[in-house]
Amino acid sequence: MINIVSPKTHEEFKNYYDLRFTVLRKPWGLPKGTEKDDFEPISKHFMAVDGESGQLVGVIKLMEKEKGVGWFSHMAVEEAYQKKGVGKKLLVFIEEEAKRDGYTVLGCMARLNATEYFAKEGYVIMGLPSQYVGTTQVVWMQKKL
Ligand SMILES: CC(C)(COP(=O)(O)OP(=O)(O)OC[C@H]1O[C@@H](n2cnc3c(N)ncnc32)[C@H](O)[C@@H]1OP(=O)(O)O)[C@@H](O)C(=O)NCCC(=O)NCCS
């Protein structure tokens, strides 16, 4: 079973950022540190943990983009656990959390190779793609909650 919890201890935060780095930055040869943004202190952090092994298998964070609009980002699932429903669990959780926080719209800057994934979950592309880390392009996608 996969449980979604917030990191609290030093070790949990270390593992949380390490997973982000491994999945979202290392493949592009980017240095350690680039897995964090300026808004970590005003973000809510969540991680998916395998209830049997205790292993950290997924991460996501949530913050306010503007009044009424939540922004989730840095969503990543450990490679061996991808395409097994962990991402879906993180998304369902973050949508409920966003509603609890009073957001009526939730969105993310989706990598172009992940837009299909978010579209299946009801997110719609708004605007044009822009350059992001490495050679990746991202585009804002959002959903009415
Ligand atoms: C994208 C990601 C978060 C999805 O999480 P996941 O746990 O692998 O996804 P799920 O198991 O919930 O997938 C559910 C469905 O989406 C599909 N899917 C997964 N990744 C996809 C992608 N990049 N594009 C299209 N479909 C995808 C799965 O095949 C599955 O389809 P099915 O229900 O028809 O079998 C994860 O694969 C990941 O970390 N990828 C690398 C980093 C990344 O791209 N992050 C997003 C940045 S915006």
The ligand as an ORCA input file, in Angstrom:
! r2SCAN-3c Opt
* xyz 0 1
  C       5.025     11.400    -14.957
  C       5.001     10.609    -13.656
  C       4.974     11.566    -12.457
  C       3.728      9.736    -13.657
  O       3.676      8.951    -12.481
  P       3.437      7.358    -12.596
  O       3.335      6.821    -11.235
  O       4.486      6.799    -13.494
  O       2.037      7.332    -13.341
  P       0.768      6.417    -13.079
  O       1.180      5.038    -12.726
  O      -0.140      7.118    -12.148
  O       0.230      6.430    -14.546
  C      -1.085      6.323    -14.873
  C      -1.202      6.253    -16.381
  O      -0.446      7.270    -17.054
  C       0.457      6.685    -18.008
  N       1.665      7.502    -18.061
  C       2.664      7.558    -17.154
  N       3.600      8.468    -17.534
  C       3.158      8.997    -18.717
  C       3.680      9.979    -19.604
  N       4.844     10.616    -19.358
  N       2.954     10.280    -20.716
  C       1.774      9.657    -20.968
  N       1.240      8.719    -20.161
  C       1.923      8.376    -19.047
  C       0.675      5.301    -17.500
  O       1.085      4.452    -18.548
  C      -0.703      4.952    -16.967
  O      -1.576      4.667    -18.010
  P      -2.775      3.610    -17.838
  O      -3.553      4.037    -16.624
  O      -3.514      3.746    -19.107
  O      -2.088      2.318    -17.646
  C       6.228      9.656    -13.506
  O       6.219      8.713    -14.562
  C       7.559     10.383    -13.483
  O       8.067     10.719    -12.408
  N       8.153     10.612    -14.670
  C       9.432     11.278    -14.775
  C       9.394     12.716    -14.277
  C       8.299     13.558    -14.886
  O       8.094     13.547    -16.111
  N       7.586     14.304    -14.017
  C       6.528     15.186    -14.416
  C       7.127     16.507    -14.692
  S       5.911     17.644    -15.233
*
